[in-house]
Amino acid sequence: MESEVTASGAVSRAVDGLRAMLMSMQIMPGQPIRQEALAARLGISRAPIREALGILKSEGVLDYERNVGYTVKRLTKAELEQAYRIRRVLETDIVLDLPAPSPEMLDELERLNQRIADAGAVNDLAAVRTLNHEFHFLLYSSSGLDLIVGELRRMWAFTDAYRSLYLYDQSARARTVHEHAGIIAALRAGDLPLTATLLDAHRAKVPEYLAPFLDAQAATGL
């Protein structure tokens, strides 16, 4: 039993490590995953790494091809837009069903947004991405709609690398903080339809920003 628990923990650490590397742009869309190098980097044996890769493949984050191995999934412009349409449906459903937010949660959202601003000011991109994720899922998780939130987490993981490209831009980081402030204000006012509308506009920035990059990628075949 103990060995099973240990193995399960190693797989979880491998999955978390891979997701962190995606969010921090240490591995990029289209990049092959070298299992030996990854195992050495994470300090985990090959078997849990293989399991973790299988998990991320099942989530749509990785592709697998015989004799090639695993690569980070590269999305077309149409696929990214579809992923964000799915996010819109799920997030709107969650937000419109939110209970009245507690003062403590609203204050924590304010703190997280300030930390995003502070991290962005010193170009700590890893912290920006992590805190942005915490900001959104503090809000969504308060809905109690655990199955929907779980599916939403999968869709966020599916597009992590692309969101990271957006947040690499300094003006995008400043815009994110400003938009978060508007979302918090709408929540404080108890206006859930406005909150959903502001989230729609906030969410749409990523595919809009990345459209030229994805068009160029399609044109060159890279």
Backbone torsions as a table, in degrees:
resi	resn	phi	psi	omega
1	MET	NA	-42.9	-179.0
2	GLU	-61.7	-40.3	-179.8
3	SER	-66.0	-35.3	178.2
4	GLU	-65.2	-41.8	178.3
5	VAL	-63.8	-42.5	178.9
6	THR	-62.0	-43.9	179.2
7	ALA	-63.5	-42.5	178.9
8	SER	-61.6	-40.3	178.3
9	GLY	-64.8	-37.4	178.9
10	ALA	-66.3	-39.7	177.9
11	VAL	-63.4	-44.6	179.3
12	SER	-60.8	-41.4	178.7
13	ARG	-65.4	-36.9	178.8
14	ALA	-67.0	-43.1	178.2
15	VAL	-62.0	-47.1	-179.7
16	ASP	-62.9	-39.8	179.1
17	GLY	-64.1	-42.3	178.1
18	LEU	-64.4	-43.4	179.5
19	ARG	-63.1	-39.5	178.2
20	ALA	-63.8	-38.5	178.6
21	MET	-67.2	-35.9	175.7
22	LEU	-65.5	-46.4	-177.4
23	MET	-65.2	-31.8	-177.6
24	SER	-93.3	6.8	177.4
25	MET	63.3	24.7	173.0
26	GLN	-74.4	-25.0	169.5
27	ILE	-129.0	140.0	-168.7
28	MET	-118.7	162.7	176.4
29	PRO	-53.6	131.1	-180.0
30	GLY	89.6	-9.8	-176.7
31	GLN	-78.8	134.2	176.6
32	PRO	-71.6	149.5	178.0
33	ILE	-102.4	118.1	178.3
34	ARG	-95.0	112.6	-171.6
35	GLN	-63.6	-41.5	-178.9
36	GLU	-63.3	-45.7	-179.7
37	ALA	-64.8	-39.2	-180.0
38	LEU	-66.3	-42.3	178.7
39	ALA	-61.2	-42.7	179.3
40	ALA	-66.1	-40.2	-177.9
41	ARG	-65.9	-41.0	-177.2
42	LEU	-89.4	-9.4	-178.5
43	GLY	67.5	37.5	-177.0
44	ILE	-129.7	145.4	-179.3
45	SER	-69.6	167.1	-174.1
46	ARG	-64.7	-36.1	-175.0
47	ALA	-60.8	-49.9	176.3
48	PRO	-63.0	-32.8	177.2
49	ILE	-61.7	-45.1	179.2
50	ARG	-60.5	-42.6	178.6
51	GLU	-63.1	-42.4	-179.5
52	ALA	-63.3	-40.7	178.1
53	LEU	-62.7	-39.7	177.4
54	GLY	-63.0	-38.7	178.4
55	ILE	-63.6	-46.2	-179.1
56	LEU	-68.3	-30.8	174.1
57	LYS	-64.8	-42.4	-179.7
58	SER	-64.9	-25.7	178.1
59	GLU	-84.3	-5.5	-180.0
60	GLY	86.5	6.5	-178.1
61	VAL	-79.8	-33.6	-178.8
62	LEU	-118.7	154.4	169.5
63	ASP	-108.0	154.6	176.5
64	TYR	-133.2	133.8	176.8
65	GLU	-134.4	132.3	179.3
66	ARG	-57.8	139.2	-179.1
67	ASN	69.6	0.2	176.2
68	VAL	-117.3	-43.2	-179.6
69	GLY	98.7	-156.9	-176.5
70	TYR	-90.9	140.7	171.3
71	THR	-133.9	154.8	175.6
72	VAL	-69.5	129.7	-176.3
73	LYS	-60.9	132.2	175.8
74	ARG	-105.7	125.6	-177.7
75	LEU	-95.6	144.6	169.0
76	THR	-79.3	169.2	176.6
77	LYS	-58.1	-42.7	-179.3
78	ALA	-64.7	-39.8	-179.9
79	GLU	-67.0	-41.1	178.2
80	LEU	-63.2	-42.7	178.7
81	GLU	-62.3	-39.5	177.8
82	GLN	-64.7	-41.6	178.8
83	ALA	-60.5	-39.7	179.8
84	TYR	-74.5	-27.2	172.7
85	ARG	-66.5	-40.4	176.9
86	ILE	-63.1	-43.4	177.1
87	ARG	-58.6	-41.2	-179.1
88	ARG	-60.8	-45.1	-180.0
89	VAL	-61.0	-49.2	-176.6
90	LEU	-66.9	-46.5	-176.0
91	GLU	-68.5	-37.9	177.5
92	THR	-63.7	-43.6	178.9
93	ASP	-60.4	-42.5	179.7
94	ILE	-64.4	-50.0	-173.8
95	VAL	-64.2	-41.3	-178.7
96	LEU	-69.5	-14.0	179.8
97	ASP	-107.2	11.2	-177.7
98	LEU	-68.2	141.1	168.4
99	PRO	-72.2	167.3	177.5
100	ALA	-57.8	122.8	-177.8
101	PRO	-67.7	141.2	179.0
102	SER	-74.8	153.3	174.9
103	PRO	-56.6	-35.4	-179.7
104	GLU	-64.5	-41.4	179.9
105	MET	-67.9	-41.3	178.6
106	LEU	-62.8	-40.2	177.4
107	ASP	-64.8	-37.8	178.6
108	GLU	-67.6	-37.7	174.8
109	LEU	-61.0	-41.7	176.9
110	GLU	-60.4	-45.2	-179.3
111	ARG	-62.9	-44.2	179.5
112	LEU	-62.2	-41.5	-179.3
113	ASN	-65.8	-37.3	176.5
114	GLN	-66.1	-37.9	177.7
115	ARG	-66.4	-35.3	174.7
116	ILE	-61.9	-45.7	179.2
117	ALA	-60.7	-44.4	-179.1
118	ASP	-64.5	-43.4	179.7
119	ALA	-66.1	-39.5	178.9
120	GLY	-64.3	-34.9	-178.0
121	ALA	-65.7	-27.4	179.4
122	VAL	-107.6	15.7	177.4
123	ASN	58.5	34.5	174.4
124	ASP	-87.1	81.9	-170.8
125	LEU	-68.5	-34.2	178.7
126	ALA	-61.8	-42.8	178.8
127	ALA	-66.7	-39.9	178.7
128	VAL	-57.5	-47.7	-177.3
129	ARG	-65.6	-43.7	-179.5
130	THR	-64.6	-44.6	-178.7
131	LEU	-68.3	-36.0	176.7
132	ASN	-61.4	-42.8	177.7
133	HIS	-62.4	-44.6	179.5
134	GLU	-61.7	-41.1	179.8
135	PHE	-57.2	-52.5	-175.6
136	HIS	-67.0	-41.9	-174.5
137	PHE	-82.3	-16.6	167.0
138	LEU	-62.5	-42.8	178.7
139	LEU	-66.7	-52.1	-174.1
140	TYR	-66.4	-38.8	-177.2
141	SER	-67.2	-23.0	179.8
142	SER	-70.1	-10.2	-179.8
143	SER	-71.2	-26.6	-174.1
144	GLY	78.8	2.8	-179.7
145	LEU	-89.6	71.8	-167.5
146	ASP	-63.0	-38.5	-179.6
147	LEU	-66.1	-43.3	179.7
148	ILE	-67.3	-42.2	178.8
149	VAL	-63.6	-37.2	176.8
150	GLY	-62.1	-42.8	177.2
151	GLU	-66.5	-36.6	177.8
152	LEU	-64.6	-39.6	176.4
153	ARG	-58.7	-40.6	178.9
154	ARG	-62.0	-41.0	-179.2
155	MET	-69.8	-35.2	174.8
156	TRP	-64.4	-43.8	178.8
157	ALA	-60.6	-37.5	-179.1
158	PHE	-60.7	-29.5	-175.2
159	THR	-116.3	15.1	-176.5
160	ASP	-53.5	-48.8	-174.6
161	ALA	-62.7	-35.1	-178.1
162	TYR	-74.4	-38.2	176.0
163	ARG	-64.6	-35.0	178.1
164	SER	-63.0	-40.0	177.7
165	LEU	-60.6	-40.2	179.0
166	TYR	-64.1	-47.3	-176.3
167	LEU	-72.9	-9.6	175.2
168	TYR	-65.8	-26.3	-178.0
169	ASP	-80.3	127.4	-175.7
170	GLN	-61.9	-41.3	179.7
171	SER	-66.4	-32.0	177.2
172	ALA	-66.9	-37.8	178.4
173	ARG	-65.4	-43.1	178.4
174	ALA	-64.1	-40.5	178.8
175	ARG	-64.2	-39.0	178.9
176	THR	-60.1	-45.7	179.6
177	VAL	-61.9	-44.2	179.8
178	HIS	-62.5	-43.1	-179.7
179	GLU	-68.2	-37.7	175.7
180	HIS	-59.6	-40.5	-179.9
181	ALA	-61.0	-39.9	177.4
182	GLY	-65.2	-38.9	178.4
183	ILE	-63.8	-43.2	178.8
184	ILE	-63.2	-41.8	179.7
185	ALA	-61.8	-41.0	178.4
186	ALA	-64.9	-39.0	177.0
187	LEU	-64.7	-42.2	179.1
188	ARG	-62.2	-33.1	179.5
189	ALA	-80.0	-6.6	-179.1
190	GLY	73.6	21.3	-176.7
191	ASP	-100.0	88.0	-177.5
192	LEU	-69.4	-39.1	175.7
193	PRO	-58.9	-40.7	177.4
194	LEU	-66.4	-39.8	176.7
195	THR	-56.9	-45.7	179.6
196	ALA	-64.0	-40.3	179.1
197	THR	-63.9	-43.4	179.0
198	LEU	-66.0	-37.7	176.3
199	LEU	-65.2	-37.0	176.9
200	ASP	-58.3	-48.9	-179.1
201	ALA	-65.2	-39.8	179.3
202	HIS	-62.1	-47.9	-177.3
203	ARG	-64.6	-38.4	-174.1
204	ALA	-66.1	-17.3	-176.2
205	LYS	-63.4	-34.9	-174.6
206	VAL	-66.2	-56.2	178.8
207	PRO	-62.5	-32.4	177.2
208	GLU	-64.0	-46.2	-178.0
209	TYR	-64.8	-39.7	-174.2
210	LEU	-86.1	-8.3	-176.7
211	ALA	-54.2	-47.8	179.1
212	PRO	-61.1	-39.9	178.5
213	PHE	-61.3	-44.9	-178.1
214	LEU	-71.7	-34.1	175.6
215	ASP	-64.0	-43.0	179.3
216	ALA	-65.5	-39.5	178.0
217	GLN	-60.9	-43.0	179.6
218	ALA	-66.8	-37.7	-177.3
219	ALA	-68.9	-35.2	-177.7
220	THR	-90.4	-16.3	-178.0
221	GLY	75.6	14.8	-179.6
222	LEU	-85.4	NA	NA
